[in-house]
Structure formats: C-alpha cells, structure tokens
Amino acid sequence: MVAIADAPIAEGTAFASELVRLVPIPSDFEGLEHVIVAEDLTRVEGWIVNRSVTEGELIGRSMVIEPGTGDGLRTMSIPVTVEHAAGGTLVVGDRVDVISLVGDEPEFVAVDLEVAGIAETAQGGLSGVGPYFIVVAVTSGDALALAKAIDEGKIEIVRSTGAGAVAADGD
C-alpha cells in the first residue's frame, strides 16, 4: 500500500496520515523504495511537505523533510513579505543570507542558512504576494540575531545558493 494525496497539500504543511489515502500497488512496482508506504506513515508524521502536492499524486519520500536538520541546528521561521524575500522565488533547499538595517546601515545578521520550508501566513503554502514565513536551519547565535532583526522589522532575505561565502557582521 502506497500513500497518495487525498486532496491538494500545500508546500510547508506538516504531514499527517489524514492527508493521504493508501492504495494497493504491485510489489514489483519500479521505484517502490522511493515512495511512502503504509509502514512509513508513523515515522514521517509531522514532517514538512517540501513542495505542493496535487490530489491523487503519489507521495515520494523526498517530498517530506524532517523538522530540524539532524545536525544540531534548530529551525526558525522568519515572517517576511514576498518583495523582501527574493520575490517569492525561494524553494526548500535554497541557501539564504539575511540582511537587517541597523540604524541606517545594512548588515548581514545571518548567512548561508538552509531553507527548510516556506509557508504563506494564511494557507501554509506560497500562493501569492503578501506575508509568508521562511523556515530556516539556524545556530543558536543565528536565532538570536534573527530574533532581534525580526523585532526591528527590517529584513531582507537574499538567495545565496551557489554564491561565495560572506561573514555575518556579528562574527
């Protein structure tokens, strides 16, 4: 039995077994090791769906990611508007830098953060212009710097996937 979406699932949604239905599939189905089967449901409960899924779509194991990163990092959401986050083109797995204005001077407050999820405020998936949340993997120091920048309300998120390294101004 394999999992397929019972209804559309928005990117950024926490996976729950209620979102899918199980359908029989031949045991010799090519690629069976890459899809979520009945035995996986308990293990992936609460994981984050990393892309939108259409109704009836087969749920692949790569379509859900474990919250947190498993490498000692934390995850944190950053509320930001689309126009201040690479125009809303960020995807799970991208690397980002966060810039904040300190006084009148821009500073890198956190750099090379991995995007772990993206969710629109109201729906749990990016679907238009407006505020949404970018979930990133952070160190404790990054979390504190980001909390301050969020509180000050002056944030720019820059896609840095593939870009050269830069140091956060607090480092």
C-alpha positions as CSV (number, residue, x, y, z in Angstrom):
1,M,0.0,0.0,0.0
2,V,1.4,3.4,-1.0
3,A,0.3,6.9,0.0
4,I,-1.4,9.3,-2.4
5,A,-2.7,12.7,-1.6
6,D,-6.4,12.6,-0.7
7,A,-6.6,16.4,-1.6
8,P,-4.1,19.0,-2.6
9,I,-1.4,19.5,0.0
10,A,0.3,22.9,0.2
11,E,4.1,23.3,0.5
12,G,5.1,23.8,4.1
13,T,2.2,21.7,5.5
14,A,3.0,19.3,8.4
15,F,2.5,15.8,7.0
16,A,-0.3,13.8,8.6
17,S,-1.7,10.4,7.7
18,E,-5.1,12.1,7.4
19,L,-3.8,13.9,4.3
20,V,-3.4,10.7,2.3
21,R,-5.1,7.5,1.4
22,L,-3.4,4.2,0.9
23,V,-3.8,2.3,-2.3
24,P,-2.6,-1.1,-3.3
25,I,0.3,-1.3,-5.7
26,P,2.1,-4.4,-7.2
27,S,5.1,-5.4,-5.1
28,D,7.3,-5.3,-8.2
29,F,6.4,-1.7,-8.8
30,E,9.6,0.0,-10.0
31,G,10.6,2.8,-7.6
32,L,8.7,1.4,-4.6
33,E,11.6,2.2,-2.4
34,H,11.2,5.9,-3.2
35,V,7.6,6.3,-2.1
36,I,5.8,6.5,1.2
37,V,4.2,3.2,2.1
38,A,1.9,2.3,5.0
39,E,4.8,1.4,7.3
40,D,6.3,4.9,6.8
41,L,3.3,6.8,8.0
42,T,4.1,6.9,11.7
43,R,7.7,7.8,11.1
44,V,7.0,10.8,8.8
45,E,4.1,12.2,10.9
46,G,4.7,15.9,11.5
47,W,7.5,16.2,8.8
48,I,7.2,19.1,6.4
49,V,5.9,18.7,2.9
50,N,8.6,20.5,0.8
51,R,6.5,21.2,-2.3
52,S,2.9,21.4,-3.3
53,V,1.2,18.1,-4.0
54,T,-1.8,17.6,-6.2
55,E,-4.8,15.5,-5.4
56,G,-4.1,11.8,-6.3
57,E,-0.4,12.3,-6.5
58,L,1.9,9.6,-5.2
59,I,3.8,10.8,-2.2
60,G,7.5,10.3,-2.6
61,R,9.9,10.0,0.4
62,S,11.8,13.0,-0.9
63,M,8.6,15.2,-0.7
64,V,8.8,15.3,3.1
65,I,11.6,16.6,5.3
66,E,12.2,16.1,8.9
67,P,11.8,19.2,11.0
68,G,15.1,20.4,12.2
69,T,18.2,19.3,10.4
70,G,19.5,16.4,12.4
71,D,22.9,18.2,12.6
72,G,22.4,20.0,15.9
73,L,20.8,23.0,14.3
74,R,17.4,24.5,15.2
75,T,14.7,25.6,12.8
76,M,13.2,29.1,12.9
77,S,10.5,30.9,10.9
78,I,11.1,34.3,9.5
79,P,8.0,36.4,8.7
80,V,8.6,38.4,5.6
81,T,6.8,39.8,2.6
82,V,7.4,38.4,-0.8
83,E,9.1,41.6,-2.1
84,H,11.8,41.3,0.6
85,A,12.5,37.6,0.0
86,A,13.9,37.1,-3.5
87,G,10.5,37.9,-4.9
88,G,8.9,34.8,-3.5
89,T,11.1,32.5,-5.7
90,L,12.8,30.7,-2.8
91,V,12.4,26.9,-2.5
92,V,13.2,24.3,0.1
93,G,17.0,23.6,0.0
94,D,18.0,27.1,-1.1
95,R,20.7,28.9,0.9
96,V,19.9,32.4,2.1
97,D,21.5,35.3,3.8
98,V,19.5,37.7,6.0
99,I,20.3,41.4,6.0
100,S,18.8,43.9,8.5
101,L,19.1,47.6,8.8
102,V,20.9,48.6,12.0
103,G,20.3,52.3,12.2
104,D,20.7,53.4,8.6
105,E,23.4,50.7,7.8
106,P,22.6,47.3,6.3
107,E,24.3,44.4,8.0
108,F,24.4,40.6,7.3
109,V,22.8,39.2,10.5
110,A,22.9,35.6,9.4
111,V,24.4,33.9,6.4
112,D,24.3,30.7,4.5
113,L,21.1,29.4,6.1
114,E,19.3,26.4,4.6
115,V,15.7,27.0,3.7
116,A,13.8,24.1,5.4
117,G,10.3,25.2,4.5
118,I,8.1,28.1,3.1
119,A,4.5,28.8,4.2
120,E,2.1,31.5,3.4
121,T,0.6,33.1,6.5
122,A,-3.0,32.0,5.9
123,Q,-2.7,28.8,3.9
124,G,0.5,27.0,4.7
125,G,1.9,27.4,1.1
126,L,3.2,30.2,-1.0
127,S,0.5,31.2,-3.4
128,G,0.7,34.9,-3.9
129,V,2.0,38.2,-2.9
130,G,1.9,39.0,0.8
131,P,3.4,37.9,4.1
132,Y,4.7,34.4,4.4
133,F,7.2,32.5,6.6
134,I,10.5,31.1,5.5
135,V,11.7,28.4,7.8
136,V,15.5,28.2,8.1
137,A,18.0,26.0,9.9
138,V,19.9,28.1,12.4
139,T,22.6,28.0,15.1
140,S,21.6,29.5,18.5
141,G,23.6,32.6,17.6
142,D,21.8,33.0,14.3
143,A,18.5,32.6,16.1
144,L,19.3,35.4,18.5
145,A,20.4,37.7,15.7
146,L,17.4,36.9,13.6
147,A,15.0,37.4,16.6
148,K,16.4,40.9,17.0
149,A,16.2,41.7,13.3
150,I,12.6,40.4,13.2
151,D,11.7,42.5,16.2
152,E,13.1,45.6,14.4
153,G,11.0,44.7,11.4
154,K,13.7,45.5,8.8
155,I,14.7,42.3,7.0
156,E,15.8,41.4,3.5
157,I,16.3,37.7,2.6
158,V,18.8,37.1,-0.2
159,R,19.1,33.8,-2.1
160,S,22.8,32.9,-1.8
161,T,22.6,29.4,-3.3
162,G,25.9,28.9,-5.1
163,A,27.2,32.3,-4.1
164,G,30.6,32.9,-2.4
165,A,30.7,33.0,1.4
166,V,30.3,36.2,3.3
167,A,30.6,36.7,7.1
168,A,27.8,37.8,9.3
169,D,28.6,41.3,10.6
170,G,28.4,40.0,14.2
171,D,31.0,37.2,13.6
